[in-house]
């Protein structure tokens, strides 16, 4: 029996664990893959306060993990399958755990385009992680689909290896921050294919080309390429709380400013929660608030 269970060990979950440990709560973290979560798909975080030249993600996560383990927080690499919100119990692939409060920090996973060739060629030129697969495309021609900050950061990263990077976006301008857009425009390896959508990924055993549709003219053209990176948003990892917590239409958990959910004693933080800005710094802020709220909840029950 624990005071607190934290589901997910990304920046939000790790920060929650840090604050829980400092409050001397007996805490168990559950993470299905590895400590760090989706943020490890990005090599460097450029907008984390205090780091003028950015901070290497792996180093940041290592430091955060060290902080929580030094406080006696246990981390179990187990996948959560079910949760009983009323009993505050969590069933994993290895067992069942109970606590007096639960924090859900499961994050989200990349959204797929859903075009022909995508599933068949995933891992064979189609990728959702430039940091993971970028080095495989040295001196190759690649494309990246998306328009936000994550896409912009990864496009810049890809220019370290690729001969050229085509940015494909359905609107006539990107949504990325102004400073990132400036960097993209200054980079001679980057080309823009705006007001366009990728409609098919072509190749037999690997990516060989892509079919692009111009939304203004409806004309389609085939462009040779060696790799396609997709950054069109994320789907929250909240399947195990469906019909148990209040979610929005996209599946994000609806939580208040104190991170409380529709079930008493269950809190949510980070990218699995409905909010307006999905960044590492906001995930950390969420985690701190969730742990503080969980602590206050536990004290009120004594």
N, C-alpha and C positions, 0 to 999 in steps of 0.2 A: 504494500500500500504506500503510495506516494502522496505528497502534498500537491504536486503539480506534474502533469504530463505535457510535454511540448512536442507536437507533431511537425517535423520539418526542421532541418539544420542549415538553412540558408542564413543570410544576414539578419533577417527578422527573428528567426528562431534562436540564433546564437545570441543576439542582443537580449532577447527575453530571458534566455538562460543565464546570462551575465547578471541581470538585475534580480532574477530569482535566487541565484546563488548568494548574492550580496545580502539578500533578505533572509538567508539561511533556510530556504524552502527545500525540502527533500524532493529533488527533481530528476525526472528521466526524460531524455530526448530520444525521439524515434525518427530515423531517417532511412528511407528505402534504398538509396544509391550510395551517397557519400557526402561528407560534411562540405558545405559550401553551396550546394544547389546550383541553379541555373546560372548564377553570376560567374561561375568558373568558365562559362563559354566566352567570356570577355577577358582579354589578357590584361588590360590596364583600365582603371577607372580614372578618368581625367577630372571629374568634378566633385571628388570627395574632399571636404574641407580640410585644409591644413597641408595638402600635398600639391605644391605648385606644379610639379612635373608629372603629376598623377601617381597612383599607387598600384603596384602589381597585385592583381586580384588574389592569386594564390598565396602571396605573402600576407595580405590582409586577413584572409580566412584562417591561415595558420595561426596568426596572432590571436584572432578572436577565439579559435578553438582552444588555444592554450589558456586563455583567460578563464573560460568556463570549466575546463578540466581541473585547473588549479583550485577552483572553488568547490571541487568535489562533485560536479555534475556528471552523471553517467550518460553515455551516448550509445545507443544500440542500433545497429544497422538492420532494421526490420521494416517490412512494408505493412502499413496500416490497412486493414481490410474493412473493418467495421468500427463504428463508435456508438456507444449507448450514451446519449447526451444526458439522460436523467440520472443514470448510475455513475456517470463520469468514468466509464470503462472503455478501453480500447483493445480491440482484437487485432493481432498482427499475424504474419505467416509463421511466427514462432511461439506465440503465447498470448495471454490476455493480461492487461495491466489495469489497475484501478487507481484513482486519485480523487482528491477533493475538488480539483479544478483542472481544466484542460485549455491549452493554447494551441490553436491550429495555425501553422505557418508553412503550409505545403507548397506555396508558390504556384507557378504555372508552367506550361510547356508550349513549344512553338506551334503556331497554327499553320496548317498546310494550305497550299493553293487549291488543291483538288483538281488539277489539270491532268490530261492524259500524259503518261510517262513519268509522273512524279514518283509514285510508289515503286514502280519497276526499277527506277534508276537512283533511288535513295541509297546512298553509300557508294554509288558508282558515278559520282559527279554531282549529284543533288545533295546539298548539305544545309543544315540549319545552324551551323556553328563554324564561323570563319576562323576563330581562334584554334579550334580543333583541327580543321582540315585545310586551312589556308596554305601551309607549307607544301602540301601535295600538288599545288598548282603553280609552281615556280615556272615563270616564262610562258604561262598559258593565258588563254583568253577566257575570262569569267564574267558572269553577270550576277547582280544582286537585286532582289526584288523588295521594295519597301520604300518608305519615305520618312521614317522617324529617326530619333537619335540613335537607336540601336543599329539600324541599317547604316547610318552615316559613319559611326565609329568602326563598324566592321568593314565597310568599304575602304576606309583609310588603311585599316590593318592589311587588307588584301593587296594593296598596292606595294607592299613590301616584297611580295612574291610574284604576283601576276604581271603579265605584259600589259594588259589593259583590263579595266573594270567598267562594265556597262551598268548604270543604275537605271532600273525600270520602275516607273511609278505612274499610277493611274491618273493623278492630278497634274496640273500644269506647273505646280511648285511643290517642293518638299515641305514636310512638317518639322524637320529637324531644327535644332536651335540655330540662331544666326551665325554663331562662331563656327559651328560644325559645317554649315553650308559654305562659309567662306573658305574653309580648309579644303572642302571638296572641289570647289571651283578653281582653287590655286593648283591643285594636283593635276599634272599633265597626263597622268595615266587614266584619269576618270572621264567617262563620257556619259551624257544624260540622254535617256530615252523617256521623255515625259508624255503625259496624256496617252499612255499606252499600257496594255496588259499582256502578260505572258499567257498564251492560250494552249501551248503544247510543248513538252520537252521531248526532243527527238534523239534516238540512239538505240543501238541494239544491245551491246554489252556495257556501254558507257555513254555518257552525254556527248552528243556530237553537234547538236544545234538546238535552237529554240525558235518557236513561232511566236511572233509579236503582232498584236493588233493595235493599230492606231485608232484611238477612240473618236478622233475628229473626222476621219475619213472612212473608217471601218475597213481600211485596207490591211491586209496581212502580209508579212514578209518573214522569211526564214533567215536567221543569222547564225553562222557557225560559232560554236563556243565549246569550251572544255569542262566548264563547271558552272553550276547555278546555286546561289545561296539565297535562302528565303527568309525574310524578316517582315512578316505582315501581321504581327501581333501574337498574342498568347491566349491559351485556354486554361482557366484555373483548374488546379488539381483538387477538385472538391467532390468527386463522384461519391466518395464514401460518406458524405454528409447530405447528399441529395434526399429530400423529403424529411430531413431531420432538423435542418437549420434553414432560415430564410435566406434565399439566394436571389440575385437579380436574373434577368432573362438570359444573361450570358454565363451564368453559373458562379459568379463571384459572390462571396459571402457578404451579406449586409451587416455591418457592425457600426456601433456608435463611436463617438469621439474617444470613449474610454475602451474601445475595442470589444465591448460586450456584444454578444450575438443574441439571437432570439431565444436562446436556451440559457437559463440561469447557470452561471459557473463555467460557461464555455466562451472563450475569447478567440478572436481571429486577428492576424496581423500580416503585413507584407503583401505580396503580389496575389494572394488568394482572396484578398479583401477588396470590395468595391471602393474605389477612390479615384482621384483625378490625376495623380502623378505617381508613376511607377518607377522609382529610382532606388538605388542602394541606401541613400541617406534617409529616404522616407520609410523604407522597410525597417531600418534600424530604429527610427523614431517610433514606429508602430510597435516594435518589439518591446521597447522600454515601457511604453504606456500599457501594453497588454500585461506585462509582468507586474507592474505596479498595481493595476486594477485587480489582477488575480490575487495579489497579496492582500489588498484591502478587502476583497471578497472573503478570503479565508479567515482573516481576523474577525470579520463581522459574524462569522458562523460559529466562532468559539464561545 
